[in-house]
Amino acid sequence: MRTILIATGDPSDLGALAEQDPAPMLPFVDRPFLQHVVESLASRGFTEFDLVVSHLAHRIEDHFGDGTRWGITIRYHVARDADRPYRRLLTMSPLVGDTPVLLCHADRFPSIEAIEPPAPATGPILYCKRGDWTGWAWICRDDIKDVSADDDEKTLAARLFARTNEQGIIEAGKGMSAGDFASILAGNIAALSERSSSLLFGGREVEPGLWISRNVILHPTARLIPPVYLCEDCKVGEGAEIGPGVVVGSGCVLDRRCSVANAVVFPSTYVGEGVDLHDVLVVRDHLIDVRTGLQITLYDEILLGTASGRSLGLRLARLVARATAVVALAFTWPILLATAVVLKALGRGGFSPTDVVSLPASTDRARWKTYRLWRFNLGEDSAPRGGLLDLLLRFLPGLLNVARGELRFVGVPPRSAEAISALPEEWKALYLRTHAGLITESNLFNAPSPDPEGDQLADAYYAVAGGKLHDVRLVAGYLGKALFR
């Protein structure tokens, strides 16, 4: 059986939650909402998945790939407008044909006891809740032949209702949704309380209603009130009270004597000592009150912030990188000194540090932190890209920043606050989520002179492909280009 999943994820409805993930990829318990949908449909016999994506499409494709992990086939179709993605249905008409296909909006998961395909040519079958369409329906080619590029969901629903009859309306249960703040909170809690058979999640249920995943550090005096789910690599401090109705994402730190109830704490969030959180969604330094929809950004990392860098493996990796930079400086300082002397003799000056933004960073410029990037005196637009000159003038001085823990060996190019502010919005949002490094994609594969379009593609590619193996390849390629051309 085949399904078409509308997974565009309009960013305007969810504010800070949509900065890093489209709505279907928001976490529900221990995995993205869309993964629950895919796994449920796969368990019911669906093998062909066509995903219509738009906002942050790479996040979905990077997570699901071609579907091999679930024994299914996934194809991707990019919609230009997240609000009006139904034009893509017209291009998929040959895939639909006369055999009914399940159309789903992937930010909703209605409770449906049996999903059985209807007989061909009987009109669309709509799953509704008290007369309102849930976004799920069985359709054939004739049901979408009149779809327009300007159709929004309301218009599409009207078209489908016009082609069906009373027998084509099936009542669905409440289900879950990732479309608004209250639904996200309620859905996470309902997943724990009801433990629906259609949802899968890991973790060990140590007591009724209490799930604890691997590598969780739980202080003996911490109190858990079910239902509570703690994802992997979390730390709960002394005297903390967690629950009822709490899901804590992976890599979170809940400090001493904090109190969290009826809340979802998104991955990599730090909750400070003595902080009380109730009826909220917490995304690092963003606090969202689900009752009022009020969104607040806290500028005090003592209260809320990012818990990155707290895992032992990540700390060790950064320590090794810094130690490597120190050793490299110990061997190359004569080269640095000689380069400075030659540049001075040529009238080019010596070290010329530049203030750049520390990554990853918030989208709010007021929260950006800067550090001094060390390099020899070359303007930003004339900076060398790869080769021996780049190694001498930019890479070796930059080892000082790596040794201080401000920069990594591999990443996106470090930029000043002014340069980041001038980037297009989508590029800027992508750039601020990554980390900066001495060696970049553009060092190896972009044109020798600045090329904004090429730089954007290079940053985007690294944001998706970056990883340990890819970083090793970039280091080897950079050194080979610099030393051996």
Stockholm file with secondary structure:
# STOCKHOLM 1.0

chainA/1-485         MRTILIATGDPSDLGALAEQDPAPMLPFVDRPFLQHVVESLASRGFTEFDLVVSHLAHRIEDHFGDGTRWGITIRYHVARDADRPYRRLLTMSPLVGDTPVLLCHADRFPSIEAIEPPAPATGPILYCKRGDWTGWAWICRDDIKDVSADDDEKTLAARLFARTNEQGIIEAGKGMSAGDFASILAGNIAALSERSSSLLFGGREVEPGLWISRNVILHPTARLIPPVYLCEDCKVGEGAEIGPGVVVGSGCVLDRRCSVANAVVFPSTYVGEGVDLHDVLVVRDHLIDVRTGLQITLYDEILLGTASGRSLGLRLARLVARATAVVALAFTWPILLATAVVLKALGRGGFSPTDVVSLPASTDRARWKTYRLWRFNLGEDSAPRGGLLDLLLRFLPGLLNVARGELRFVGVPPRSAEAISALPEEWKALYLRTHAGLITESNLFNAPSPDPEGDQLADAYYAVAGGKLHDVRLVAGYLGKALFR
#=GR chainA/1-485 SS CEEEEEECCCGGGTGGGGTTSCGGGSEETTEEHHHHHHHHHHHTTCCEEEEEECTTHHHHHHHHTTSGGGTCEEEEEECSCSSCCTHHHHHTHHHHTTSCEEEEETTEEEECSCCCCCCTTSCCEEEEETTEEEEEEEECGGGGTTCCTTCCHHHHHHHHHHHCCGGGEEECEEEEECSSHHHHHHHHHHHHHHCCTTCCCCSEEEETTEEECTTCEECTTCEECSSEEECTTCEECTTCEECSSEEECTTCEECTTCEEEEEEECTTEEECTTCEEEEEEEETTEEEETTTCCEEECCCTTTEEECTTCSHHHHHHHHHHHHHHHHHHHHHHHHHHHHHHHHHHTTCCSBCCEEEECSSCCSSGGGCCEEEECCBSCCGGGCCCSHHHHIIIIIHHHHHHHHTTSSEEESBCCCCHHHHHTSCHHHHHHHHTSCBEEECHHHHHSCSSCCHHHHHHHHHHHHHHCSHHHHHHHHHHHHHHHHHC
#=GC SS_cons         CEEEEEECCCGGGTGGGGTTSCGGGSEETTEEHHHHHHHHHHHTTCCEEEEEECTTHHHHHHHHTTSGGGTCEEEEEECSCSSCCTHHHHHTHHHHTTSCEEEEETTEEEECSCCCCCCTTSCCEEEEETTEEEEEEEECGGGGTTCCTTCCHHHHHHHHHHHCCGGGEEECEEEEECSSHHHHHHHHHHHHHHCCTTCCCCSEEEETTEEECTTCEECTTCEECSSEEECTTCEECTTCEECSSEEECTTCEECTTCEEEEEEECTTEEECTTCEEEEEEEETTEEEETTTCCEEECCCTTTEEECTTCSHHHHHHHHHHHHHHHHHHHHHHHHHHHHHHHHHHTTCCSBCCEEEECSSCCSSGGGCCEEEECCBSCCGGGCCCSHHHHIIIIIHHHHHHHHTTSSEEESBCCCCHHHHHTSCHHHHHHHHTSCBEEECHHHHHSCSSCCHHHHHHHHHHHHHHCSHHHHHHHHHHHHHHHHHC
//
